Amino acid sequence: MVLLIMFPVFLMFRSSVIPVAARLAGWESYSLVYARGDDSITMDPALAQDEESCKVISNIYEGLVRFKAGTTEVEPCLAESWQVSSDNRVWTFFLRKNIKFHDGTPFNAEAVRFSLERQILPQATDSLTYAAFTFGMVDQIKVVDPYTVRFFLKYPYAPFLNNLAMPVSAPIVSPASATALGEDFWEKPVGTGPFRFISWDKGKRITLKANSDYWAKPPEYSTLIFNVIKNSRLRSLLLKFGLADIIDGITPADARFLEQKGCQVLRSPGLDLNYLGFFNDKEPFDNPTLRRAVSMAIDRKQLTAGLYHGASIEAGGPLPPGVLGYDPDTCPLPYDPVGTRELLDREGLAQGLKFTIITYTNQRPYNPVGGEKLAASIQADLAAVGITTEIKAYPWQQYKEALLKEEGNAFLYGWISDNGDPDNFLYTLLSSSQIQSGLNTARYHNKEVDLLLAKAQQSADPALREQLYREAVRMIIQDAPWVYLNHSLRLSAVSPKVEGFVQHIAGYPYLNMVKKTVK
């Protein structure tokens, strides 16, 4: 069947059909073609919550600040600079002047207030998924003058700057277009970014044009096309034969194929974590020694190599590489089956330990093989040291209900960061204040860790925050509320004609920085 599908493609590539097909598909030498596996859902940043929408949004819109290409470090964007009060509750942003939205209206402080206040109560609705996360700490937005805007926070919150760099919620929209278009704004976006929206053929293609009035250096090519090509191998063949310039979401096998054909492949860890969690407030895992014993019985290297075939990165703790506070020298509990047996003997469990693992039936970005296969691999590791496990699997929504009910004794879960800040991993998932909300699913509680995370959340000093997070991570690893399994591995590839493409750690690249050689 695969051969039958691919044979017509092969014939097309070996014939004069290529130029005709390229023109019909919009592939022209002055265009940059980005092929991806799925379409966007919306182009209104207030409504966005998926990565494919963010890829397009981040090239049409801009925020007051943005992430430096390929990092979680924040740099100026529509705001030239900012100041933070001594109590870290008042943030003042000084805006760039003489910037226009794509509809010709001016960007100013009133536009910032309009764009953000439409997501704050009482204007906010349930459809604004990220509004509470991004702006829940904001008490008031004040326009000081046409190019100065001030945020008053309800409490000190250092990750606020990272929130403003996200491609969801934070980008500034044109008040004139958003008001005039109303409910249709989600498919007719107007921002200040390096590309203007032209058309959207749902499920197939989004076409953007370079913004010749862009306040910074404009793109060096005139058209940016996002094409939906669902099959990874087909995306790879399109890149090889010059019908795409950049592709993402490819398999490790396709990455190797493209490297052999002279294409550059980029690899980077995702802003996520895959883990086995323990219910810390119920037997048997209210005992940290038993949590450590199970952690030491799981061969994480084999999971990465054997189960994921190299399509993931072994986790060294609760933070992925590239996040403030990540320390490459911090090591998780080692794979040590002998040590596991010794700990079990010490706890009077020489005959073995029995418990239930609950998991999900679907695939996740941090676990592309699905919950049941991952649970089975862990089950085999544990069986090798005399630990007996039962696996119960649920569809995703039922699974989340099972987590809240604390069914079983341990669970497979994961997290995808929203803003790239360590607070979004550590405080959100491991602070005891998050137990009631259900985000601290493990019900982990350590007063010293709580204090470190609270101090780090309130400090505006990056060096101090990094120190506090590293200290907290060391404590968390010893407490072993989770087994840190892996982070996803992002794979993108670019044509030899393309220069300057940087794969962003969160998956939404700035494509105005790309150069393309036309031959």
C-alpha positions, 0 to 999 in steps of 0.5 A, a space after each residue: 500500500 505504501 508503495 502504491 501511494 508513493 509511486 505517483 509521487 516518485 513519478 511526479 518528482 522524476 518528470 516535468 510535472 514539478 514546475 507546474 505542480 509548484 506553481 499551482 501549489 504556490 511554490 515560487 522562488 520568491 516564497 518561503 514554504 513551511 510544511 507542517 503536519 496540521 493546520 492552525 485553529 485560530 489566528 486570534 492570539 486571545 483564542 489560541 492554545 495550540 502550537 500550529 496556531 502559534 506558528 502563524 501568530 508569532 509571524 503576524 503579531 508581536 508583543 511588548 517583549 518576545 523570546 530571543 530566537 531559540 531560547 526562553 530569554 526575554 528581549 524587547 519587542 514593541 516595548 523598547 524598555 521597562 521598569 519594575 518597582 521595588 516591590 515587584 508589583 508595578 511594571 512600566 513599559 516604554 513603547 516604540 514610536 511610529 509603528 503601524 498595524 497592518 491596517 494602517 492604524 497606529 500602535 500606541 499605549 491605548 492599543 496595548 490596553 485594548 488588546 489586553 483588557 479584552 481578556 480581563 474580567 469582566 470582558 473575558 469569556 470562557 473561550 479565552 483559554 490562556 487569559 487567566 494564566 497570562 493576566 490573572 495577576 493583573 489588577 489594573 492597566 493604566 495608560 500613562 501617555 501615548 507611549 507608556 503603559 503601566 501594569 499594577 499586579 495584585 502580588 509580586 510575580 516574576 514570571 509576568 515578563 515571560 507571560 508577556 512574551 508568549 504567542 498566546 494572549 500577549 500579542 497586541 492586536 489592532 483595536 480598529 480591526 478587532 472591533 470592526 471584524 468582531 467574531 470574524 477576527 480569528 480568521 482575518 488577523 491584523 497585527 504589527 509583525 513582519 508579515 501581513 495576512 493574505 489568505 487561509 485555505 482551511 486545512 491546506 494553506 495559509 499565505 502571508 506577505 512581507 510587511 514592507 512597513 515593518 519597524 525592524 528589518 523586513 523579510 528578504 522574501 515576499 511571501 510566506 506559505 504555511 502548507 499542511 502535509 500530514 505525512 512526515 515522509 512526504 514532507 521530507 520528500 517535498 523538502 528534498 525535491 525543493 517544493 518546501 524550504 522548512 519542515 517540522 514534526 518529522 520522525 527520526 528515520 526521516 531526519 536521518 534520510 534528509 541528512 543523507 541528502 544534504 539537508 540540515 536537521 535541527 534537534 532541540 528538547 521540548 519545553 515539556 516533561 514526561 514522568 511517572 508520578 506517585 500519590 505522595 499522600 497514600 500508601 505505599 508512596 507516602 514513604 519516600 524510601 519506596 518512591 526512591 526504590 521504584 525510581 532506581 528500578 526504571 531504566 530511563 536510558 533504555 526507554 529513550 533508546 528502545 521505546 522512543 528510538 531516539 525521539 526523546 531526551 532523557 530527563 535529568 530532573 523536573 526542568 528541561 534544558 534551556 529553562 532558568 534553573 536547569 543544571 546539567 550537573 544535577 543528576 536524578 536518582 540513578 538506574 540501580 536495580 541492586 540498590 532498589 532491592 536493598 531499599 525494599 529489604 530495608 523496608 521489610 519488602 523482600 518479597 516484593 512490592 505491589 501497586 497499581 499504575 494508571 495511565 492514558 490510552 492516547 499519545 502525547 507530545 512528550 510520549 509519542 508511543 502512548 500511555 499503555 506502551 510506556 506503562 508496559 515498559 516500566 512494568 517490565 523494569 519493575 518486574 525484574 526487581 520483584 515489583 508487581 504492578 497492575 496497569 489501568 488505562 483510560 481515555 484522556 478525559 476519563 484519565 484526568 478524572 481518575 487522577 483527581 480521584 487518586 485511583 491507583 498508587 502511581 500515574 503516568 503524566 506530563 507537562 508542556 510549559 506555557 511560558 518557559 519559566 521554571 515557575 511554570 514547572 516547579 511552583 505550578 506542579 509541586 508547590 503544596 499550594 497547588 494541591 487543592 487545584 489539582 495541578 500538584 497531582 502527586 500531592 507532594 508537600 515539602 515546606 522548605 521547597 514551598 518557601 524556595 519556590 515562593 521566594 523565586 516567584 516574587 524575585 525579579 533578580 534572575 541570578 537569585 531565582 536561578 540559585 533558588 530553583 537549583 536548590 529546590 530541584 536538588 531537594 525535589 530529586 531526593 524526595 522523589 515525588 516523580 520519576 523524571 523520564 524524558 523530554 520530547 525531541 523537536 526535529 525540523 529540517 531546512 533546505 540547503 538554500 535556507 539560512 538563519 532558521 532557528 528552531 524555537 524551543 517552544 515550537 514557533 519560529 520567527 521566519 522573518 530572520 530566514 534568508 533563502 538563496 534563489 538559484 
